[in-house]
Amino acid sequence: MSQVQEQTLELQKLLRDKLGVRANSFSTALRKAGRRLPRRMRRYGQELALAEPLAEHPKLRNTLDNSRLSTAAERLRE
């Protein structure tokens, strides 16, 4: 499991605990959270949601900017 996938799983659990959002994937949880998240946080979440399928592919995983994605995850975690 890649770093991005671990971060999205953790954030999905946080969305469930804090906002009561129940979903099978991070992108669905983010969509269901909707306007309960500030606009900037939704953008960080969208970055992670777009990167999640790329992180599953072995060669495309190398194209991701891990520092930017980890920063987005940190900001969402706050």
N, C-alpha and C positions, 0 to 999 in steps of 0.2 A: 504494500500500500504506500502510495506516495505521500509526500508532505502535504500537498494540496488536498488530497482526499481525507487525510486525518484532520486537517483544519476545518474542512466543510462538515465533517461528521460532528466535531465538537461544537461548531456554531449552530448546527441543526438542533443539537440537544439543548443549547442555550436558548434558542428561539422557542423550543417547546416548554422549557422551564419558566422563562420570563414572560412570554407572550401567550402561551397556551396553543401554539401553532403545531398541529399534528400533520406530518407529511412523510412520504417515503424517501424523498430526495431533498437536497439542500435548495435546489432551484424552485421546487414546488413550495417549500417552507417559506422561502423569501417572497414568493408571489403572494402567498396567503397572508404574510405579515403586512404587506402593502404599506399603507400610509401610517401604520403604527411606528414605523421606523422613519427617522429623519431622512431627507433626500440624499444627503452625503453618504449616510450609512447604506442606503439602498444601492447607490453607485458602487460602493466597495463590495457589496454582496453580489452585484451583477458581474463584476470583474471575476470574482471567485467562481460564480456559477458558469460563466463562459469558459473558464480554464479547467473546470472539473472533467469534462469529456476528453480534453486534450491530455490531461494527466494520466488517463487510463492507457493511452497509446504509448508504447515504448520509445518510438522515435520522436513523436511530437512533444513528448514530455520535456525534451531537451530545449525546445523553443520557448518555453515559458520563462517569464521573468520572476524567479522565485522570491527575490527580495521585495519586489513590488506587491506580490501576492501575500507574502507574510505580513507586510505592513498593513495591507487591507484587512487581513484577518485580525491583527492586533487592534486596529481601530474599531472593528465590529465587536470584538470581545469586550472592549471597554464599555 
